[in-house]
């Protein structure tokens, strides 16, 4: 069964809200796993948006350029913060101060997407078009890098060209991190 891009976006946004809500109540060691889940969700979700959803919005909506430019600027700042946070650990003062900027920014990003972009697209595109976008977005999300890369372009073709090698680099980094932290 095909899923609309709107439904898929809202599912990810609901999962992000659960993770953001859970994070403050956890111990620093549990926060590490939750934060990694946030990073994975946010980076793959945004990459797929920039590759599939935003170009479609720019084509379909009169306000598409303005909306996607706003959201891309949020994505850029989110990526910058995530990159700054990579060498830090939950519980560290520097890490937690960045969380205080990051989490509200993520929530603003969700509101801009759901309340403005997705509402406009839902009013403009037919169900079949929204489902086609959903399928393409889901494929792009599976092949997306899962770490912050603030230096790559936010728009195709630059992000698409950078995406494939970064996908493999990020997954290799995940394997190496698991090996480094595996019990001996």
N, C-alpha and C positions, 0 to 999 in steps of 0.2 A: 504494500500500500504506500503510495506516494504521500509525502508530508509537505505541507506548505512551508516556505521559508519563514513565514510569520510564526507558525507553530514551533519550528525547530529553534528559532531565535529565543522565543519565550521559554522553552524548556531549558536551554543553556542559562538564560538569565535567572530562572528560578533556582537552578543548581548553584550558580554563583552566589545568590542571596543566602542560600543555606550555608555555604562555606564561609562567607563573610560574617554571618551571624555566629557561627560556631567558633571561629578563631579566637575571639577575646576571652572566652571561658576556658580555654585549654591551657595546659602547662606548656612551657617553652618547647619541650621535646615533642609534644603532640602538635604544636603549632607548625613545626617544620614540615610534617606530612601534609597538613591542611594547606599550608602556604604553597607547597609544591603542586597540590591539586588546583589551587587557584591559578597559579602561573600557567599550568598546562591548559586549563580551560580557557583562560583569557587570551593567551597567545594564539592558540589554534583557532578559536572563535573569531578573533579580530582579523587574523590573516585571511581566513575564508571570506569574511565580509569584504575586505579590501580587494580580494581577487574576483569575487562573484557578485555579491550584493550591491556594492557601491557603484560599479560600472552600470549595472542594470538600473539603479536609481537615477544615475545621471542621464541615462537615455530616456527613461519613462517620465520623470518628474520635472516640472518647470523649476522647482526649488531644489532639485537633486544635487546640483553643484554646491550650493550653499550648505545644505545639510551634510553632505559627505565631507566637505572641507572642515566643517566644525568637528565632526566625529573623528576624522583623521587626525586633527590636532590633539584631541583627547587621547587617541591611541598612541600618538607620538610621545606625549608626556608619560603615559602609563608605561611604555617601553623604556623610557629613560629611567624612571623610578625603579622598575624591575631590574634593569641592568646595574644600577647603583646598589641594589639590595643583594645581588648575587654573592658577594664575598662576606656578607653579614649573616647573622643568625637571629631567628626569633628570640626575643628576650633581651637582646642588645638594645641599648638606648637609641643608637643610630638607626637600627632596623625599625624599631617601633615608631620613631618619629616619622619615618617614611610611610609606614602603614597609615598614620594619621592623615597623610595627604592622599595616599593611594586609594583607600577604601571609599571615601566620598567621591573621588574622581570616577571610580568604577561605577558607583551608583548613578552618578550624573550621566555617564555614558549610556547606561541601560535606559534611563529615562528618555534621553534624546533619541535613542534607537526605537524604543517601543512607542513613545507618545508622539513622535514626529515622523520619523522615517517610515516605520512599518505601517502606521496608520495611513500615511499618504500612499504608500505602495498598495496597500490593501484596497484603497478606494480607486486606484487607477488600473491595476492589472486583474485579469481574469484568474479564476482558480487554477486552471491548467498552467498558466504562466508562473504563478506563485509556487506550484508544485515542481515545475521544471527547475526553477531557481533553487528550491529546497534540495532537490537531488544534486544539482551541481555544487551547492554550498557544502553539503554533507561529504561529498567526494573531496572537495578542496580542503575541508577541515581535517580529514584523515591523513592527507599528504602535507599538512602544514608543519612548519617548525614549532617546537613546543617550549621555546625559551625566548627571552627578549632579544630583539635585534633592532635597536633604534637607528642604526646606520643604513638600513636598507630602505629603498623607496616605499612609500605607502600605496603606490598605484601601479597597475600593470603598464607595461610589461616588466618593469624592473623588479617588482615584488615576486612575480611569477618565476622569472629567471633565477632569482636568488633563493627561492623557496625550496627547490629540489635538493641542491647540495646542503642547505641548512637543515633540512629534514634529517638527512643522514648524519650530519655532524651532531645535531642535538640528540638523536637516538644513541649515538656512540657515547656521548657524554653521559647519558642516563645509565648505560651499561657500566661504564667506568666508575661512576659514582656508587652504583650498587655493589660492585666488586670491592671498592675501597672501604665500604661500610659493612661488608658481609662479615659475620662472625668467623673467626679463624679456627 
